Amino acid sequence: MEAKLEKIENSEAYIAIEVDAEKFEEGMEKAYRKVVKQVGVPGFRKGRVPRQLLEAHYGKEILYQDALEVIIPEAYEEALEQLNIKALARPEFDIDEIEDGKPFKFQARVAVKPEFELGNFEGLEISIPYFQVTDQDVDNRLEEMRSRYAELSEKTEEPAETGDILEIDFEGFIDEEAFEGGQGNDYPLELGSNTFIPGFEDQLVGLKLGESKDVQVTFPEDYHAEDLAGKEAIFKVEIKKIETRKMRDLNDEFAQEVSSFDSLAELREDIKSNLEKMTEKRKRDLINQEVLAQALEKCDIPAADAVVNAQLDRMLEQFGQRMAAQGLSLEQYFQFTGSNPEAFYSELRPEAERIVKTNFMLEKIVEEKGFTITDEEIDNEIEKMAKDMGLELEIARERLNDLRDQLQENMKIDKAIEYLVDNAVITEKEDEEKTEEVNKVETDE
């Protein structure tokens, strides 16, 4: 077998591969032994037809598909090893015309790590909002805990208020016709949660148990179901149950019941400490995100479609796993949202390209800077992971032992990011609107 690298263009290698006639004949013989068991010729039982008669009856073409399934993968892998090429995604093959008794030729196009120059990363200017945990943030978290541990009691005479939890039956109509997906029975809804169409929940405030109301709403223009987007609808709603939360007093007794602390002051201090840790992590994540975005702008990195598509496949698989954890299949998700995998790929392609190019950049930084990870550093990381996961160290070592190589590569990438951050100029700005948004994310997590 002979392999020749014709060119590398846009992070794709074009390889010409030639398989000698004898090797091709071996593939044809293997194909014959498989095909002869599946087809027959008059006068012969399956599996008993001589190859010469089989080819005469059906033509040699009957063996080509199975022969190529044997020959091409073997020759392709041998070519990669011979040319010292590392493929990053499934290849595409272009097959020449097959000629009897002559070498078999085909071409492979395979995605490879691109060649590019790193930009100048010195002095990247990063601006992030000012992060601060306030007493109000602690108060908000305590209120969430009060709500979580509140006792529910039914309302039979009093009207529904914001914060109450209703159980409703509803049916939606557009132009007096019921539409698919607009019905629900015994549906739980917290007033003020903003989980329904804007304006829906507000119109239920003040209703009493057993009452009904026609709720008028307009679907948002960007609603996920295109056939409903922007349309006016009427929902016939019946109140079947109203529950209200009876909030607990914030005192030492509350702290003792919901935590391991003896006093409310200790609980407040613990909440503040945890929020500060979360805020610090959020700050680091935002700095990393900003510095990677700016560094990427200084590099011109080609990315083959095959590599981007492989990343999209991983993203779809991960999304499917998250949906499965919620008891929903991908098919059901796409059906409910009126979407499909093609739309998913189209929407997330820019993000997939960014991820692929960022990975290429970080790998090249690791290579050029010669970052290495010692066994001691890996052991320390495993010890930290064991602590975070609440595992005994020996158990963590046993579970992660087979992942040491992957852990080592991940730690090299972390060093590359750390290098970019260390060489950046970072300023924190007092941006009240953005700071409130960031602190809200911290509080919600």
C-alpha positions in Angstrom: 0.0 0.0 0.0 1.2 3.5 -0.9 0.0 6.8 0.6 0.8 10.3 -0.5 -0.1 13.5 1.2 -1.2 15.8 -1.6 -1.9 18.9 0.4 -3.2 20.4 3.6 -5.8 23.1 3.1 -8.2 24.8 5.6 -7.3 22.3 8.3 -8.0 19.3 6.0 -5.5 16.8 4.7 -6.0 15.3 1.2 -4.4 11.9 1.0 -4.0 9.7 -2.1 -4.0 6.0 -1.3 -3.1 3.1 -3.6 -3.8 -0.5 -2.7 -1.9 -3.1 -4.8 -3.9 -5.6 -6.9 -3.0 -8.5 -4.6 -4.4 -6.8 -1.5 -7.5 -5.8 -3.4 -8.0 -9.4 -4.4 -7.8 -10.5 -0.8 -10.6 -8.1 0.0 -12.6 -9.5 -2.9 -12.1 -13.1 -1.6 -13.3 -12.0 1.8 -16.3 -10.4 0.3 -17.1 -13.5 -1.8 -17.1 -15.7 1.4 -19.7 -13.4 2.9 -21.9 -12.8 -0.1 -22.0 -16.4 -1.2 -23.9 -17.2 2.0 -26.6 -14.6 1.1 -27.4 -15.2 -2.6 -28.1 -18.2 -4.8 -27.6 -19.3 -8.3 -30.0 -21.8 -10.0 -28.7 -25.3 -9.4 -26.6 -24.4 -6.4 -27.4 -24.1 -2.7 -26.5 -20.9 -0.9 -22.9 -21.0 0.2 -22.0 -23.5 -2.5 -21.7 -21.3 -5.6 -18.2 -21.1 -7.0 -16.9 -17.5 -7.1 -16.4 -17.6 -10.9 -20.1 -18.6 -11.5 -21.3 -16.0 -8.9 -19.5 -13.2 -10.7 -20.6 -14.5 -14.1 -24.2 -14.5 -12.9 -24.3 -11.2 -11.0 -21.2 -9.4 -12.2 -18.1 -8.7 -10.1 -19.9 -5.5 -8.8 -21.8 -7.7 -6.4 -18.6 -8.1 -4.3 -17.3 -4.5 -4.5 -19.3 -3.0 -1.6 -18.3 -5.7 0.9 -14.7 -5.7 -0.4 -14.4 -2.0 0.0 -15.8 -2.2 3.5 -12.8 -4.4 4.3 -10.1 -2.7 2.2 -10.7 1.0 2.7 -10.6 1.2 6.6 -7.5 -0.9 6.8 -5.7 1.1 4.1 -6.8 4.4 5.5 -5.5 3.6 9.0 -2.3 2.4 7.6 -2.0 5.6 5.6 -2.5 7.8 8.7 0.2 5.9 10.5 2.6 6.0 7.5 2.2 9.8 7.1 2.0 10.5 10.8 -1.4 12.2 10.6 -3.9 12.4 13.4 -7.4 12.5 12.2 -9.9 14.7 14.2 -13.1 13.5 12.6 -14.6 10.9 10.3 -13.0 11.2 6.8 -14.7 11.5 3.4 -13.6 9.1 0.7 -13.6 9.6 -3.1 -13.2 6.2 -4.9 -11.6 5.9 -8.4 -13.1 3.5 -10.9 -12.2 -0.1 -10.1 -10.3 -1.9 -12.8 -9.8 -5.6 -12.7 -6.3 -6.7 -12.0 -5.0 -3.2 -11.3 -4.2 -1.4 -8.1 -7.2 0.1 -6.4 -7.0 3.9 -5.8 -9.0 6.2 -3.6 -8.6 9.6 -1.9 -9.3 10.5 1.7 -10.1 14.0 3.0 -9.6 14.2 6.7 -9.8 17.0 9.2 -6.5 17.7 11.0 -5.2 20.1 13.5 -4.8 23.4 11.6 -1.6 25.4 11.1 -1.8 29.0 12.4 0.2 31.6 14.2 -0.7 32.7 17.8 -1.4 36.4 18.2 0.2 38.7 20.7 -1.5 38.0 24.0 0.4 40.5 26.1 -1.7 43.1 27.8 -5.2 42.0 26.9 -7.6 44.5 28.5 -10.4 42.8 30.3 -13.2 44.7 32.0 -15.7 42.9 34.3 -18.4 44.2 36.6 -17.8 44.8 40.3 -18.7 41.7 42.3 -19.9 42.1 45.9 -22.0 40.0 48.3 -24.3 42.4 50.2 -26.4 41.9 53.3 -29.4 42.1 50.9 -28.1 39.0 49.0 -27.9 37.1 52.3 -31.5 38.3 53.2 -32.7 37.1 49.8 -31.2 33.7 50.3 -32.8 33.4 53.8 -36.2 34.4 52.2 -35.7 31.6 49.7 -35.1 29.2 52.6 -38.2 30.5 54.4 -40.2 29.9 51.2 -38.7 26.4 50.8 -39.5 25.3 54.3 -42.9 27.1 54.5 -46.0 25.1 55.4 -48.7 24.9 52.8 -52.3 25.5 53.8 -55.4 25.5 51.6 -57.5 28.6 51.0 -61.2 27.9 50.7 -62.7 31.4 51.1 -59.9 33.8 50.5 -58.9 35.0 47.0 -55.6 33.9 45.3 -52.6 36.2 45.8 -49.2 36.5 44.3 -47.0 33.7 45.8 -50.0 31.3 46.1 -49.8 27.9 44.4 -52.9 27.1 42.3 -54.1 23.9 40.7 -56.0 24.7 37.5 -57.7 23.3 34.5 -57.3 25.3 31.4 -58.0 25.2 27.6 -56.7 27.7 25.1 -58.5 29.0 22.0 -57.5 31.1 19.0 -60.3 32.5 17.0 -62.7 30.3 19.1 -60.9 27.1 18.1 -58.9 25.0 20.5 -55.3 24.6 19.6 -52.9 21.7 20.2 -50.9 21.8 23.4 -53.2 24.4 24.9 -54.9 22.1 27.4 -54.0 21.1 31.0 -55.7 19.4 33.9 -54.7 19.7 37.6 -51.8 21.9 36.5 -49.8 23.4 39.4 -49.0 27.1 38.9 -47.3 29.5 41.4 -48.6 33.0 40.9 -45.7 35.3 40.2 -43.4 32.6 38.9 -43.7 34.0 35.4 -43.7 30.5 34.0 -46.7 31.0 31.8 -47.4 33.4 28.9 -46.9 37.1 30.0 -50.1 38.4 31.6 -51.6 35.0 32.3 -50.8 34.7 36.0 -51.7 38.3 36.8 -55.3 37.7 35.7 -55.7 34.9 38.2 -54.9 37.0 41.2 -58.1 37.7 43.1 -60.0 34.6 42.0 -61.4 32.2 44.6 -61.7 28.4 44.8 -64.1 27.0 42.2 -64.2 30.2 40.1 -63.6 30.4 36.4 -62.3 33.1 34.1 -61.5 33.7 30.5 -57.9 34.9 30.4 -56.8 36.9 27.4 -53.2 36.9 26.4 -50.9 37.5 23.4 -48.2 35.0 22.6 -44.7 36.6 22.4 -43.4 37.2 18.9 -40.4 35.0 19.6 -42.6 32.1 21.0 -40.9 28.7 20.3 -44.0 27.4 18.5 -44.1 29.5 15.3 -47.8 28.8 14.6 -48.7 30.5 17.9 -46.1 33.4 17.9 -47.7 36.8 18.1 -51.3 35.5 18.2 -54.0 36.5 20.6 -55.6 33.7 22.6 -58.2 33.1 25.3 -57.7 30.5 28.0 -60.7 29.2 29.9 -59.4 28.6 33.4 -61.0 27.0 36.4 -59.4 27.3 39.9 -59.5 23.8 41.5 -57.2 24.4 44.4 -55.4 27.3 46.2 -52.6 26.9 48.6 -50.7 29.6 50.4 -47.3 29.4 52.2 -47.2 30.0 55.9 -43.8 31.5 56.3 -41.6 30.6 59.3 -40.1 33.3 61.6 -36.4 33.9 61.1 -34.9 33.0 64.5 -32.5 30.5 66.1 -35.1 27.8 66.1 -35.5 28.1 62.3 -31.7 27.9 61.9 -31.5 24.8 64.0 -34.3 23.1 62.0 -33.0 23.8 58.5 -29.2 23.6 59.1 -26.6 22.3 61.4 -26.1 25.7 63.1 -27.3 26.7 66.6 -28.1 30.3 65.8 -29.5 32.5 63.0 -26.2 34.5 63.1 -24.2 31.4 62.4 -26.5 30.5 59.5 -26.2 34.0 58.1 -22.4 33.9 58.3 -22.4 30.5 56.5 -24.7 31.8 53.7 -22.5 34.8 53.2 -19.4 32.7 53.1 -20.9 30.3 50.4 -22.1 33.3 48.4 -18.7 34.8 48.4 -17.2 31.5 47.2 -19.8 31.3 44.4 -19.2 34.9 43.5 -15.4 34.4 43.3 -16.0 31.4 41.0 -18.3 33.4 38.9 -15.7 36.2 38.7 -13.0 33.7 37.6 -15.3 32.2 35.0 -16.2 35.6 33.6 -12.5 36.6 33.4 -11.6 33.4 31.7 -14.5 33.8 29.3 -13.5 37.4 28.4 -9.8 36.7 28.0 -10.5 33.7 25.8 -12.8 35.7 23.6 -10.2 38.5 23.2 -7.3 36.1 22.6 -9.3 34.2 20.0 -9.8 37.5 18.1 -6.0 37.7 17.7 -5.8 34.4 16.0 -6.9 33.4 12.5 -7.8 29.7 13.0 -9.4 27.6 10.2 -11.8 24.9 11.4 -12.9 22.1 9.1 -16.6 21.5 8.8 -16.1 17.9 9.9 -14.6 19.0 13.2 -17.4 21.6 13.8 -20.0 19.0 13.0 -18.4 16.5 15.4 -18.6 19.2 18.1 -22.3 19.8 17.2 -22.9 16.1 17.6 -21.4 16.2 21.1 -23.4 19.2 22.0 -26.6 17.5 20.8 -25.7 14.4 22.8 -25.1 16.4 26.0 -28.3 18.3 25.5 -30.2 15.0 25.0 -28.7 13.7 28.3 -29.9 16.8 30.1 -33.4 16.3 28.6 -33.4 12.6 29.6 -32.6 13.7 33.2 -35.8 15.6 33.1 -37.7 12.6 31.7 -37.9 14.0 28.1 -36.5 12.5 25.0 -35.0 14.6 22.2 -37.8 13.6 19.9 -40.4 14.8 22.5 -38.4 18.1 23.0 -38.3 18.8 19.3 -42.0 18.0 18.9 -43.0 20.2 21.8 -40.9 23.1 20.7 -41.7 22.7 17.0 -38.0 22.4 16.3 -35.7 19.7 14.8 -32.0 18.7 14.9 -31.2 20.7 11.8 -32.5 23.9 13.4 -30.5 23.0 16.6 -27.3 22.6 14.5 -27.9 25.9 12.7 -28.5 27.9 15.9 -25.5 26.4 17.7 -23.0 26.3 14.8 -21.3 29.6 15.8 -20.9 28.4 19.3 -19.5 25.1 18.1 -17.0 26.9 15.9 -15.9 29.1 18.8 -15.4 26.0 21.0 -13.4 24.2 18.3 -11.2 27.2 17.6 -10.6 28.0 21.3 -9.5 24.4 21.9 -7.1 24.6 19.0 -5.7 27.9 20.4 -5.2 26.5 23.9 -3.6 23.4 22.6 -1.1 25.4 20.6 -0.3 27.6 23.6 0.4 24.4 25.6 2.7 23.2 22.8 4.6 26.4 22.3 5.0 27.2 26.0 5.9 23.7 26.9 3.5 23.4 29.8 3.8 20.1 31.6 2.0 18.4 34.5 3.9 16.4 37.2 2.6 13.3 38.9 2.5 15.3 42.1 0.2 17.9 40.5 -2.1 15.2 39.3 -2.2 13.6 42.7 -3.0 16.9 44.3 -5.8 17.5 41.8 -7.3 14.1 42.5 -7.1 14.9 46.3 -9.0 18.1 45.6 -11.6 16.4 43.5 -12.1 13.7 46.2 -12.7 16.4 48.7 -15.2 18.2 46.4 -17.0 15.0 45.7 -17.0 13.9 49.4 -15.1 10.7 48.5 -12.3 8.9 50.4 -9.0 9.6 48.8 -8.2 6.0 47.9 -11.7 5.5 46.4 -11.2 8.6 44.3 -7.8 7.5 43.2 -9.2 4.1 42.1 -12.0 5.7 40.1 -9.8 8.3 38.5 -6.7 6.2 37.8 -7.8 5.3 34.3 -8.4 9.0 33.6 -5.0 10.3 34.6 -4.0 11.0 31.0 -7.2 13.0 30.3 -6.8 14.8 33.6 -3.2 15.7 32.7 -4.4 17.2 29.4 -7.1 19.2 31.1 -4.7 20.6 33.6 -2.4 21.6 30.7 -5.3 23.5 29.2 -5.9 25.2 32.6 -2.3 26.3 32.6 -2.8 27.9 29.1 -5.8 29.8 30.4 -3.9 30.8 33.5 -1.1 32.1 31.2 -3.6 34.3 29.3 -5.1 35.7 32.5 -1.8 36.4 34.1 -0.8 38.5 31.0 -4.1 40.4 30.9 -4.9 43.8 32.4 -8.1 43.3 34.4 -10.3 46.1 35.7 -13.5 45.9 37.7 -16.1 48.5 36.9 -19.0 49.7 39.1 -21.8 48.9 36.6 -24.8 48.7 38.8 -27.1 47.1 36.3 -24.7 44.4 35.3 -23.5 43.9 38.9 -27.1 43.3 40.0 -27.6 40.8 37.2 -24.4 38.9 38.1 -25.2 38.9 41.8 -28.7 37.6 41.0 -27.1 34.7 39.1 -25.1 34.0 42.2 -28.1 34.1 44.5 -30.2 31.9 42.2 -27.5 29.2 41.9 
